[in-house]
Amino acid sequence: MDISARISAMETLGRFISQYQDERPDEDLKKINSYFLEGFHHTIVEAGTYNNWFTKDNVEHALQQWSEALSRNNLEAWVNRYPSAYFVTDSPKTIAIIMAGNIPLVGFHDFISVLITGNKVLAKPSTDDDKLLPFLAQILVAIDKRFADFINLATGQIKEFDAVIATGSDNSSRYFEHYFGKYPHVIRKNRTSVAVINGNETEDVLHKLGEDVFRYFGLGCRNVSKIYVPTGYDINKVFKAFYNFSHVIENKKYGNNYDYNRAIYMMEKHDFLENGFVIIKDSESLHAPAAVVYKEEYDHVDNLNTTFEAISSQLQCIVSEDDNVKNRIASGEAQKPKPWDYADKVDTIEFIGKL
């Protein structure tokens, strides 16, 4: 299967995914829809039943982002960044993928990265997210049956592979290093994202920042867990703009985290602000627990840039409207990655292409 066939198949998969919110199915996909469209809607519901963090809204958001990412323009732009030799494989290698399950389809990028390079996937989905990806894998095989020889979803111990891509926490990374260190590998650890406010943001911009904070209940590495504000900044502006996200407290798991952290901070007599659905607390730490956003004041952007450079291994995204903030992305864009936006900033295609 050449690269053009792989791109066409993935573009078709993107079109199929987009149908979840369309009133009328894509007529060009009539045959595939007859087998899979009804099951697709069922799988979206099933994913939330087995993992209460995977609300219908969040699953559909993830699907929307993937349907857009898998456009022909995006796929071709992605592939064209690399030498053609990365996508011509006479002897495909088997890449084991150990997937996380913190947000819907978080392992899907690794999955398509291996396949688009013409290599074989040996994937082990997280038990927290083992409904969506297997279903999409079935559809991809239905679109082009040649993928059947390139996709293996493992349920037990994985073996017989050439390289490993594993995603987890700082703790699990030590386990991964122990078991997979002898193979070529990419092992991802904890990362988070931050935002820099300069005080000139409109309410609309701050509302978009709320999307970066609350989407997926703040559980992803692209979620903003800490906000840097100018000295003396009125944080109530942020609270006001975040009000439209108050529905997150209705999720039982999120609500339990909110209540727990609030109780701990009160018992330990910490200073913090709350509004019934999120806690904002001053801290020099980066990784805030669920339902909490850390805040830290700064005096000059240049100092922040120096700080971010020093802790770059812990950061995924820096969200800001200030052009003086290096490597920034705009508010509201953190959960809209393109195919070439890599987790932990490790270029997966380059890793695979150089094996």
KOLDOFI-870180 format. One record per residue (C-alpha): residue number from 1; chain; x, y, z. Coordinates in pm, 1 decimal. Each point is the difference from the previous one (the first is absolute). Example, Ala and Ser with C-alpha at 12.3 -4.5 7.8 and 13.67 -1.06 7.14 Angstrom:
<atoms>
atom num 1	cadena A	c1 1230.0	c2 -450.0	c3 780.0;
atom num 2	cadena A	c1 137.0	c2 344.0	c3 -66.0;
</atoms>
This chain:
<atoms>
atom num 1	cadena A	c1 0.0	c2 0.0	c3 0.0;
atom num 2	cadena A	c1 163.2	c2 326.7	c3 -107.9;
atom num 3	cadena A	c1 -19.6	c2 329.2	c3 186.6;
atom num 4	cadena A	c1 -275.6	c2 139.6	c3 -222.4;
atom num 5	cadena A	c1 -223.0	c2 -297.2	c3 84.7;
atom num 6	cadena A	c1 68.3	c2 45.5	c3 371.5;
atom num 7	cadena A	c1 -86.2	c2 368.6	c3 -19.7;
atom num 8	cadena A	c1 -321.9	c2 -72.5	c3 -192.3;
atom num 9	cadena A	c1 -108.4	c2 -259.9	c3 254.3;
atom num 10	cadena A	c1 64.6	c2 231.5	c3 293.7;
atom num 11	cadena A	c1 -180.1	c2 286.4	c3 -172.3;
atom num 12	cadena A	c1 -300.3	c2 -230.1	c3 -45.1;
atom num 13	cadena A	c1 17.7	c2 -93.7	c3 367.3;
atom num 14	cadena A	c1 -5.6	c2 371.2	c3 85.9;
atom num 15	cadena A	c1 -310.7	c2 46.2	c3 -212.9;
atom num 16	cadena A	c1 -166.5	c2 -293.5	c3 173.5;
atom num 17	cadena A	c1 82.9	c2 142.0	c3 343.5;
atom num 18	cadena A	c1 -150.2	c2 337.8	c3 -93.3;
atom num 19	cadena A	c1 -342.3	c2 -159.5	c3 -52.0;
atom num 20	cadena A	c1 -70.9	c2 -34.9	c3 372.9;
atom num 21	cadena A	c1 -136.7	c2 354.9	c3 1.9;
atom num 22	cadena A	c1 -137.4	c2 18.6	c3 -355.0;
atom num 23	cadena A	c1 -371.7	c2 -19.8	c3 -60.8;
atom num 24	cadena A	c1 54.2	c2 -196.7	c3 -321.9;
atom num 25	cadena A	c1 259.0	c2 -275.2	c3 -50.9;
atom num 26	cadena A	c1 262.7	c2 37.1	c3 -271.6;
atom num 27	cadena A	c1 -146.0	c2 -172.0	c3 -305.8;
atom num 28	cadena A	c1 348.2	c2 -88.3	c3 -126.2;
atom num 29	cadena A	c1 45.0	c2 -213.3	c3 312.2;
atom num 30	cadena A	c1 -332.0	c2 -181.7	c3 -35.1;
atom num 31	cadena A	c1 147.8	c2 -351.9	c3 10.2;
atom num 32	cadena A	c1 215.9	c2 64.9	c3 306.7;
atom num 33	cadena A	c1 -283.2	c2 183.2	c3 172.2;
atom num 34	cadena A	c1 -231.5	c2 -297.5	c3 -44.5;
atom num 35	cadena A	c1 233.0	c2 -204.4	c3 219.5;
atom num 36	cadena A	c1 144.7	c2 253.9	c3 240.6;
atom num 37	cadena A	c1 -193.0	c2 326.8	c3 37.7;
atom num 38	cadena A	c1 -255.8	c2 -126.4	c3 250.0;
atom num 39	cadena A	c1 272.8	c2 -175.9	c3 195.8;
atom num 40	cadena A	c1 204.1	c2 320.8	c3 1.5;
atom num 41	cadena A	c1 -266.9	c2 188.5	c3 192.9;
atom num 42	cadena A	c1 -32.3	c2 -295.6	c3 237.9;
atom num 43	cadena A	c1 378.1	c2 -6.7	c3 57.9;
atom num 44	cadena A	c1 3.6	c2 370.2	c3 91.5;
atom num 45	cadena A	c1 -259.2	c2 -68.4	c3 270.8;
atom num 46	cadena A	c1 175.4	c2 -320.0	c3 109.1;
atom num 47	cadena A	c1 331.4	c2 182.1	c3 46.8;
atom num 48	cadena A	c1 -167.7	c2 232.8	c3 251.4;
atom num 49	cadena A	c1 -172.9	c2 -286.8	c3 176.5;
atom num 50	cadena A	c1 330.5	c2 -171.8	c3 74.2;
atom num 51	cadena A	c1 187.6	c2 320.2	c3 81.9;
atom num 52	cadena A	c1 -202.9	c2 281.3	c3 155.5;
atom num 53	cadena A	c1 264.5	c2 256.5	c3 -92.9;
atom num 54	cadena A	c1 -86.4	c2 -68.4	c3 -366.9;
atom num 55	cadena A	c1 -316.5	c2 205.5	c3 -21.7;
atom num 56	cadena A	c1 -178.9	c2 10.4	c3 -334.5;
atom num 57	cadena A	c1 105.4	c2 361.9	c3 -45.1;
atom num 58	cadena A	c1 367.5	c2 -77.6	c3 55.3;
atom num 59	cadena A	c1 -2.3	c2 -310.1	c3 -220.0;
atom num 60	cadena A	c1 -167.8	c2 194.2	c3 -278.4;
atom num 61	cadena A	c1 254.4	c2 280.6	c3 37.0;
atom num 62	cadena A	c1 284.9	c2 -249.4	c3 -39.3;
atom num 63	cadena A	c1 -168.7	c2 -149.4	c3 -304.6;
atom num 64	cadena A	c1 -54.1	c2 342.1	c3 -155.7;
atom num 65	cadena A	c1 367.8	c2 85.9	c3 40.2;
atom num 66	cadena A	c1 103.2	c2 -327.2	c3 -160.7;
atom num 67	cadena A	c1 -242.0	c2 38.0	c3 -288.5;
atom num 68	cadena A	c1 161.5	c2 336.9	c3 -73.3;
atom num 69	cadena A	c1 355.7	c2 -126.2	c3 54.5;
atom num 70	cadena A	c1 -55.3	c2 -281.2	c3 -249.6;
atom num 71	cadena A	c1 -84.8	c2 230.5	c3 -288.9;
atom num 72	cadena A	c1 199.6	c2 -63.3	c3 -317.8;
atom num 73	cadena A	c1 164.5	c2 342.6	c3 29.8;
atom num 74	cadena A	c1 119.1	c2 -71.5	c3 353.8;
atom num 75	cadena A	c1 116.1	c2 -351.7	c3 -79.1;
atom num 76	cadena A	c1 195.5	c2 109.8	c3 -306.4;
atom num 77	cadena A	c1 150.8	c2 297.6	c3 183.8;
atom num 78	cadena A	c1 103.7	c2 -236.0	c3 280.0;
atom num 79	cadena A	c1 163.4	c2 -254.6	c3 -231.4;
atom num 80	cadena A	c1 172.4	c2 266.1	c3 -207.6;
atom num 81	cadena A	c1 199.5	c2 114.1	c3 301.9;
atom num 82	cadena A	c1 215.2	c2 -313.8	c3 -22.1;
atom num 83	cadena A	c1 224.0	c2 -187.6	c3 -245.1;
atom num 84	cadena A	c1 -200.7	c2 -233.6	c3 -222.7;
atom num 85	cadena A	c1 216.9	c2 -287.7	c3 125.9;
atom num 86	cadena A	c1 -183.4	c2 20.6	c3 333.7;
atom num 87	cadena A	c1 -317.1	c2 -126.0	c3 -173.5;
atom num 88	cadena A	c1 141.7	c2 -272.2	c3 -225.0;
atom num 89	cadena A	c1 34.5	c2 -320.5	c3 198.9;
atom num 90	cadena A	c1 94.0	c2 -325.0	c3 -173.5;
atom num 91	cadena A	c1 45.1	c2 -175.1	c3 333.0;
atom num 92	cadena A	c1 -249.9	c2 155.7	c3 243.9;
atom num 93	cadena A	c1 93.9	c2 4.5	c3 365.2;
atom num 94	cadena A	c1 -238.5	c2 -70.9	c3 285.2;
atom num 95	cadena A	c1 -40.5	c2 293.2	c3 238.3;
atom num 96	cadena A	c1 -151.1	c2 -74.7	c3 340.4;
atom num 97	cadena A	c1 -218.0	c2 283.6	c3 130.4;
atom num 98	cadena A	c1 -88.3	c2 11.1	c3 371.2;
atom num 99	cadena A	c1 -288.5	c2 245.1	c3 16.7;
atom num 100	cadena A	c1 -120.1	c2 228.3	c3 276.0;
atom num 101	cadena A	c1 -369.3	c2 48.5	c3 73.9;
atom num 102	cadena A	c1 -27.9	c2 343.9	c3 156.5;
atom num 103	cadena A	c1 -193.0	c2 157.0	c3 -290.5;
atom num 104	cadena A	c1 -193.5	c2 -153.8	c3 -292.4;
atom num 105	cadena A	c1 219.5	c2 -141.0	c3 -279.6;
atom num 106	cadena A	c1 320.3	c2 130.9	c3 156.6;
atom num 107	cadena A	c1 192.0	c2 -289.1	c3 -162.4;
atom num 108	cadena A	c1 -147.5	c2 46.9	c3 -346.0;
atom num 109	cadena A	c1 279.3	c2 228.6	c3 -119.6;
atom num 110	cadena A	c1 262.4	c2 -268.2	c3 62.4;
atom num 111	cadena A	c1 -226.9	c2 -251.6	c3 -172.4;
atom num 112	cadena A	c1 -29.2	c2 197.0	c3 -324.0;
atom num 113	cadena A	c1 364.9	c2 108.0	c3 14.0;
atom num 114	cadena A	c1 112.8	c2 -362.6	c3 -17.1;
atom num 115	cadena A	c1 -247.7	c2 -89.9	c3 -273.9;
atom num 116	cadena A	c1 66.7	c2 299.4	c3 -222.0;
atom num 117	cadena A	c1 370.9	c2 -90.0	c3 -3.6;
atom num 118	cadena A	c1 -88.6	c2 -346.0	c3 -129.3;
atom num 119	cadena A	c1 88.2	c2 -182.7	c3 320.2;
atom num 120	cadena A	c1 -199.8	c2 -237.2	c3 217.9;
atom num 121	cadena A	c1 -186.3	c2 95.0	c3 316.6;
atom num 122	cadena A	c1 3.1	c2 -219.6	c3 308.7;
atom num 123	cadena A	c1 -219.5	c2 210.4	c3 226.0;
atom num 124	cadena A	c1 -107.5	c2 -50.4	c3 358.2;
atom num 125	cadena A	c1 -280.9	c2 246.9	c3 75.2;
atom num 126	cadena A	c1 -57.3	c2 112.7	c3 355.7;
atom num 127	cadena A	c1 -292.8	c2 -168.1	c3 171.9;
atom num 128	cadena A	c1 -131.6	c2 353.9	c3 51.9;
atom num 129	cadena A	c1 -20.6	c2 53.5	c3 -376.6;
atom num 130	cadena A	c1 -43.4	c2 -336.7	c3 -169.8;
atom num 131	cadena A	c1 -322.2	c2 59.8	c3 -194.2;
atom num 132	cadena A	c1 65.0	c2 280.0	c3 -246.7;
atom num 133	cadena A	c1 334.0	c2 -92.9	c3 -156.5;
atom num 134	cadena A	c1 -85.6	c2 -367.8	c3 -68.8;
atom num 135	cadena A	c1 -318.4	c2 115.3	c3 -171.2;
atom num 136	cadena A	c1 185.2	c2 251.0	c3 -218.2;
atom num 137	cadena A	c1 256.4	c2 -269.1	c3 -82.6;
atom num 138	cadena A	c1 -282.0	c2 -220.9	c3 -131.4;
atom num 139	cadena A	c1 -121.9	c2 281.2	c3 -222.0;
atom num 140	cadena A	c1 347.8	c2 64.4	c3 -137.1;
atom num 141	cadena A	c1 27.9	c2 -367.8	c3 -95.6;
atom num 142	cadena A	c1 -344.0	c2 18.9	c3 -162.4;
atom num 143	cadena A	c1 117.1	c2 301.2	c3 -202.5;
atom num 144	cadena A	c1 315.3	c2 -183.5	c3 -114.8;
atom num 145	cadena A	c1 28.1	c2 -366.3	c3 94.5;
atom num 146	cadena A	c1 379.5	c2 10.5	c3 -40.2;
atom num 147	cadena A	c1 16.8	c2 167.0	c3 341.5;
atom num 148	cadena A	c1 -110.9	c2 -328.8	c3 157.1;
atom num 149	cadena A	c1 357.7	c2 -129.2	c3 -18.2;
atom num 150	cadena A	c1 132.8	c2 318.4	c3 161.8;
atom num 151	cadena A	c1 -222.7	c2 28.6	c3 308.8;
atom num 152	cadena A	c1 16.9	c2 -219.7	c3 308.3;
atom num 153	cadena A	c1 -178.2	c2 107.6	c3 318.6;
atom num 154	cadena A	c1 143.0	c2 -191.2	c3 294.5;
atom num 155	cadena A	c1 -194.8	c2 -90.7	c3 312.6;
atom num 156	cadena A	c1 272.6	c2 -182.3	c3 191.7;
atom num 157	cadena A	c1 377.0	c2 22.0	c3 12.0;
atom num 158	cadena A	c1 155.1	c2 149.0	c3 -311.2;
atom num 159	cadena A	c1 291.4	c2 -170.5	c3 -173.1;
atom num 160	cadena A	c1 184.3	c2 -21.3	c3 -330.3;
atom num 161	cadena A	c1 47.7	c2 367.1	c3 -84.3;
atom num 162	cadena A	c1 283.5	c2 217.8	c3 -127.1;
atom num 163	cadena A	c1 -60.0	c2 328.8	c3 183.7;
atom num 164	cadena A	c1 -223.6	c2 145.4	c3 270.4;
atom num 165	cadena A	c1 -203.1	c2 316.7	c3 49.5;
atom num 166	cadena A	c1 -133.6	c2 15.8	c3 356.6;
atom num 167	cadena A	c1 -200.9	c2 274.5	c3 166.2;
atom num 168	cadena A	c1 -64.1	c2 28.2	c3 370.9;
atom num 169	cadena A	c1 97.3	c2 182.6	c3 316.4;
atom num 170	cadena A	c1 338.2	c2 74.1	c3 153.1;
atom num 171	cadena A	c1 -48.7	c2 -313.4	c3 211.4;
atom num 172	cadena A	c1 -100.6	c2 -229.6	c3 -285.3;
atom num 173	cadena A	c1 288.4	c2 130.6	c3 -210.8;
atom num 174	cadena A	c1 241.6	c2 -171.9	c3 237.5;
atom num 175	cadena A	c1 -184.7	c2 -327.5	c3 -58.7;
atom num 176	cadena A	c1 10.8	c2 57.6	c3 -374.8;
atom num 177	cadena A	c1 372.7	c2 75.8	c3 11.7;
atom num 178	cadena A	c1 63.2	c2 -324.2	c3 187.8;
atom num 179	cadena A	c1 -194.2	c2 -222.4	c3 -239.3;
atom num 180	cadena A	c1 51.1	c2 177.3	c3 -331.4;
atom num 181	cadena A	c1 330.4	c2 181.8	c3 43.4;
atom num 182	cadena A	c1 188.2	c2 -249.3	c3 -218.5;
atom num 183	cadena A	c1 -220.5	c2 82.0	c3 -299.7;
atom num 184	cadena A	c1 -5.4	c2 324.3	c3 -200.6;
atom num 185	cadena A	c1 -263.1	c2 195.1	c3 187.6;
atom num 186	cadena A	c1 -194.2	c2 315.6	c3 69.1;
atom num 187	cadena A	c1 -112.8	c2 10.7	c3 362.4;
atom num 188	cadena A	c1 -217.8	c2 292.9	c3 99.0;
atom num 189	cadena A	c1 -36.5	c2 139.3	c3 350.7;
atom num 190	cadena A	c1 -223.4	c2 254.5	c3 171.8;
atom num 191	cadena A	c1 -38.5	c2 329.9	c3 -181.9;
atom num 192	cadena A	c1 -239.5	c2 286.9	c3 39.3;
atom num 193	cadena A	c1 -77.9	c2 335.3	c3 -158.0;
atom num 194	cadena A	c1 4.2	c2 355.3	c3 130.6;
atom num 195	cadena A	c1 -151.5	c2 334.6	c3 -94.6;
atom num 196	cadena A	c1 142.5	c2 349.8	c3 20.2;
atom num 197	cadena A	c1 -241.6	c2 289.3	c3 52.5;
atom num 198	cadena A	c1 126.0	c2 353.2	c3 -60.8;
atom num 199	cadena A	c1 -311.1	c2 180.9	c3 127.2;
atom num 200	cadena A	c1 -125.6	c2 125.0	c3 -337.1;
atom num 201	cadena A	c1 -209.0	c2 -305.7	c3 -87.5;
atom num 202	cadena A	c1 -365.5	c2 45.5	c3 -87.9;
atom num 203	cadena A	c1 -268.1	c2 -207.0	c3 169.2;
atom num 204	cadena A	c1 -30.3	c2 -200.7	c3 -322.4;
atom num 205	cadena A	c1 370.9	c2 -88.7	c3 7.3;
atom num 206	cadena A	c1 -25.2	c2 -105.6	c3 364.7;
atom num 207	cadena A	c1 -302.8	c2 -211.5	c3 -88.0;
atom num 208	cadena A	c1 206.4	c2 -173.7	c3 -268.6;
atom num 209	cadena A	c1 265.8	c2 -60.1	c3 263.5;
atom num 210	cadena A	c1 -270.1	c2 -176.2	c3 199.9;
atom num 211	cadena A	c1 -23.9	c2 -255.2	c3 -281.9;
atom num 212	cadena A	c1 371.7	c2 -69.5	c3 44.9;
atom num 213	cadena A	c1 -53.1	c2 -44.1	c3 374.5;
atom num 214	cadena A	c1 -324.2	c2 -199.3	c3 22.3;
atom num 215	cadena A	c1 -15.3	c2 -211.3	c3 -316.5;
atom num 216	cadena A	c1 35.7	c2 -368.5	c3 101.0;
atom num 217	cadena A	c1 -35.1	c2 123.8	c3 361.1;
atom num 218	cadena A	c1 361.2	c2 116.8	c3 -10.7;
atom num 219	cadena A	c1 143.5	c2 -353.0	c3 -19.7;
atom num 220	cadena A	c1 210.7	c2 34.8	c3 -316.2;
atom num 221	cadena A	c1 357.1	c2 116.4	c3 -43.8;
atom num 222	cadena A	c1 -129.3	c2 278.2	c3 -225.6;
atom num 223	cadena A	c1 -231.1	c2 127.5	c3 275.5;
atom num 224	cadena A	c1 104.5	c2 321.7	c3 173.3;
atom num 225	cadena A	c1 56.0	c2 -80.7	c3 366.7;
atom num 226	cadena A	c1 181.2	c2 319.2	c3 96.5;
atom num 227	cadena A	c1 -53.8	c2 366.5	c3 -83.8;
atom num 228	cadena A	c1 267.0	c2 269.2	c3 25.5;
atom num 229	cadena A	c1 -144.6	c2 345.5	c3 64.3;
atom num 230	cadena A	c1 156.8	c2 348.5	c3 36.0;
atom num 231	cadena A	c1 66.1	c2 116.2	c3 352.6;
atom num 232	cadena A	c1 -323.5	c2 136.5	c3 151.2;
atom num 233	cadena A	c1 -224.9	c2 -147.8	c3 -272.2;
atom num 234	cadena A	c1 -369.7	c2 -32.2	c3 91.6;
atom num 235	cadena A	c1 -61.6	c2 -374.9	c3 -26.8;
atom num 236	cadena A	c1 -375.7	c2 60.2	c3 17.2;
atom num 237	cadena A	c1 17.9	c2 79.7	c3 -373.2;
atom num 238	cadena A	c1 97.7	c2 -359.7	c3 -58.2;
atom num 239	cadena A	c1 -271.5	c2 -132.5	c3 230.8;
atom num 240	cadena A	c1 -261.6	c2 200.4	c3 -187.7;
atom num 241	cadena A	c1 114.6	c2 -123.1	c3 -340.0;
atom num 242	cadena A	c1 10.8	c2 -361.1	c3 122.5;
atom num 243	cadena A	c1 -361.3	c2 4.3	c3 120.8;
atom num 244	cadena A	c1 -133.8	c2 -170.8	c3 -314.8;
atom num 245	cadena A	c1 203.9	c2 -307.2	c3 91.0;
atom num 246	cadena A	c1 -172.4	c2 -45.9	c3 337.2;
atom num 247	cadena A	c1 -174.4	c2 -311.9	c3 -136.8;
atom num 248	cadena A	c1 320.8	c2 -201.7	c3 62.5;
atom num 249	cadena A	c1 -99.4	c2 -27.0	c3 365.3;
atom num 250	cadena A	c1 -297.4	c2 -215.4	c3 -106.1;
atom num 251	cadena A	c1 240.9	c2 -281.0	c3 -84.5;
atom num 252	cadena A	c1 21.3	c2 -217.6	c3 308.9;
atom num 253	cadena A	c1 372.0	c2 -73.3	c3 -30.8;
atom num 254	cadena A	c1 87.8	c2 363.7	c3 -53.9;
atom num 255	cadena A	c1 -228.5	c2 105.9	c3 284.5;
atom num 256	cadena A	c1 163.7	c2 -249.3	c3 235.5;
atom num 257	cadena A	c1 343.5	c2 143.0	c3 -86.2;
atom num 258	cadena A	c1 -126.3	c2 353.1	c3 58.7;
atom num 259	cadena A	c1 -143.7	c2 -91.4	c3 341.5;
atom num 260	cadena A	c1 308.3	c2 -196.3	c3 102.1;
atom num 261	cadena A	c1 253.8	c2 268.4	c3 -91.7;
atom num 262	cadena A	c1 -213.9	c2 273.5	c3 153.7;
atom num 263	cadena A	c1 -22.1	c2 -195.8	c3 326.8;
atom num 264	cadena A	c1 375.9	c2 -62.7	c3 7.0;
atom num 265	cadena A	c1 83.1	c2 364.9	c3 -61.5;
atom num 266	cadena A	c1 -243.1	c2 110.9	c3 268.7;
atom num 267	cadena A	c1 132.8	c2 -246.1	c3 258.6;
atom num 268	cadena A	c1 358.4	c2 100.9	c3 -75.7;
atom num 269	cadena A	c1 -104.3	c2 368.0	c3 9.7;
atom num 270	cadena A	c1 126.4	c2 83.3	c3 -349.0;
atom num 271	cadena A	c1 -109.9	c2 320.6	c3 -166.8;
atom num 272	cadena A	c1 -200.7	c2 -64.6	c3 -315.9;
atom num 273	cadena A	c1 -286.5	c2 133.5	c3 -206.6;
atom num 274	cadena A	c1 -302.8	c2 -201.4	c3 -109.3;
atom num 275	cadena A	c1 -321.2	c2 53.2	c3 -190.1;
atom num 276	cadena A	c1 -183.9	c2 -328.4	c3 41.0;
atom num 277	cadena A	c1 165.1	c2 -189.3	c3 -285.2;
atom num 278	cadena A	c1 370.6	c2 87.4	c3 -6.4;
atom num 279	cadena A	c1 263.5	c2 90.7	c3 256.8;
atom num 280	cadena A	c1 275.5	c2 250.5	c3 -77.4;
atom num 281	cadena A	c1 298.2	c2 -21.7	c3 229.9;
atom num 282	cadena A	c1 337.8	c2 174.5	c3 6.4;
atom num 283	cadena A	c1 278.8	c2 -247.8	c3 -60.9;
atom num 284	cadena A	c1 341.7	c2 -22.4	c3 -160.7;
atom num 285	cadena A	c1 -81.0	c2 -357.9	c3 -106.5;
atom num 286	cadena A	c1 -114.8	c2 -84.5	c3 -352.3;
atom num 287	cadena A	c1 -217.9	c2 -308.3	c3 31.2;
atom num 288	cadena A	c1 -328.2	c2 91.8	c3 167.6;
atom num 289	cadena A	c1 -241.9	c2 -275.2	c3 106.1;
atom num 290	cadena A	c1 -338.1	c2 -34.9	c3 -169.8;
atom num 291	cadena A	c1 -239.4	c2 290.4	c3 70.1;
atom num 292	cadena A	c1 292.1	c2 224.5	c3 101.3;
atom num 293	cadena A	c1 188.4	c2 263.3	c3 -199.4;
atom num 294	cadena A	c1 324.7	c2 136.3	c3 137.1;
atom num 295	cadena A	c1 83.4	c2 370.2	c3 -26.6;
atom num 296	cadena A	c1 328.7	c2 185.0	c3 20.0;
atom num 297	cadena A	c1 76.8	c2 370.0	c3 -44.9;
atom num 298	cadena A	c1 280.9	c2 124.6	c3 -221.8;
atom num 299	cadena A	c1 168.2	c2 335.4	c3 -54.8;
atom num 300	cadena A	c1 150.0	c2 -30.7	c3 -349.1;
atom num 301	cadena A	c1 -58.9	c2 -228.5	c3 -299.0;
atom num 302	cadena A	c1 372.8	c2 -42.4	c3 -58.7;
atom num 303	cadena A	c1 29.5	c2 -165.7	c3 339.1;
atom num 304	cadena A	c1 -284.2	c2 -235.5	c3 -89.5;
atom num 305	cadena A	c1 164.7	c2 -95.9	c3 -327.9;
atom num 306	cadena A	c1 314.5	c2 -90.9	c3 192.7;
atom num 307	cadena A	c1 -206.2	c2 -206.3	c3 244.8;
atom num 308	cadena A	c1 -184.2	c2 -182.4	c3 -277.9;
atom num 309	cadena A	c1 323.5	c2 -85.1	c3 -174.4;
atom num 310	cadena A	c1 134.0	c2 -150.7	c3 321.6;
atom num 311	cadena A	c1 -310.8	c2 -216.9	c3 52.1;
atom num 312	cadena A	c1 -68.1	c2 -76.5	c3 -366.0;
atom num 313	cadena A	c1 10.1	c2 -376.1	c3 65.7;
atom num 314	cadena A	c1 -311.3	c2 40.7	c3 216.7;
atom num 315	cadena A	c1 -201.2	c2 222.3	c3 -235.5;
atom num 316	cadena A	c1 -218.2	c2 -94.8	c3 -293.9;
atom num 317	cadena A	c1 -167.0	c2 331.3	c3 -93.0;
atom num 318	cadena A	c1 40.8	c2 365.1	c3 95.3;
atom num 319	cadena A	c1 -323.8	c2 188.0	c3 -58.0;
atom num 320	cadena A	c1 11.5	c2 377.8	c3 -30.2;
atom num 321	cadena A	c1 -108.3	c2 296.5	c3 -211.1;
atom num 322	cadena A	c1 327.4	c2 179.8	c3 76.4;
atom num 323	cadena A	c1 237.2	c2 -12.3	c3 -299.4;
atom num 324	cadena A	c1 293.9	c2 40.8	c3 239.2;
atom num 325	cadena A	c1 -65.3	c2 -347.5	c3 143.2;
atom num 326	cadena A	c1 215.7	c2 -245.4	c3 -191.0;
atom num 327	cadena A	c1 -154.5	c2 -309.5	c3 -160.7;
atom num 328	cadena A	c1 -350.2	c2 111.6	c3 89.3;
atom num 329	cadena A	c1 -327.9	c2 -117.4	c3 -148.0;
atom num 330	cadena A	c1 -324.4	c2 196.9	c3 4.8;
atom num 331	cadena A	c1 -263.7	c2 -42.9	c3 267.7;
atom num 332	cadena A	c1 -249.7	c2 -272.3	c3 -85.1;
atom num 333	cadena A	c1 242.7	c2 -187.7	c3 -226.4;
atom num 334	cadena A	c1 164.6	c2 -237.7	c3 247.4;
atom num 335	cadena A	c1 -247.3	c2 -281.6	c3 -68.6;
atom num 336	cadena A	c1 14.4	c2 36.4	c3 -377.1;
atom num 337	cadena A	c1 333.8	c2 -159.4	c3 -89.2;
atom num 338	cadena A	c1 105.1	c2 -64.9	c3 -359.0;
atom num 339	cadena A	c1 159.4	c2 -332.6	c3 -98.6;
atom num 340	cadena A	c1 345.4	c2 158.8	c3 31.1;
atom num 341	cadena A	c1 -60.7	c2 115.2	c3 359.1;
atom num 342	cadena A	c1 172.3	c2 -279.0	c3 190.6;
atom num 343	cadena A	c1 -48.4	c2 -107.4	c3 361.1;
atom num 344	cadena A	c1 307.7	c2 81.2	c3 209.7;
atom num 345	cadena A	c1 126.2	c2 177.5	c3 -315.7;
atom num 346	cadena A	c1 158.5	c2 -325.6	c3 -115.3;
atom num 347	cadena A	c1 -38.9	c2 -39.2	c3 -376.1;
atom num 348	cadena A	c1 -156.3	c2 -345.0	c3 -31.4;
atom num 349	cadena A	c1 34.3	c2 -16.2	c3 -378.4;
atom num 350	cadena A	c1 370.1	c2 78.6	c3 18.8;
atom num 351	cadena A	c1 48.0	c2 -260.6	c3 273.7;
atom num 352	cadena A	c1 -170.9	c2 -266.9	c3 -210.4;
atom num 353	cadena A	c1 161.2	c2 110.2	c3 -325.1;
atom num 354	cadena A	c1 350.6	c2 -36.5	c3 140.7;
atom num 355	cadena A	c1 -46.6	c2 -351.1	c3 140.6;
</atoms>
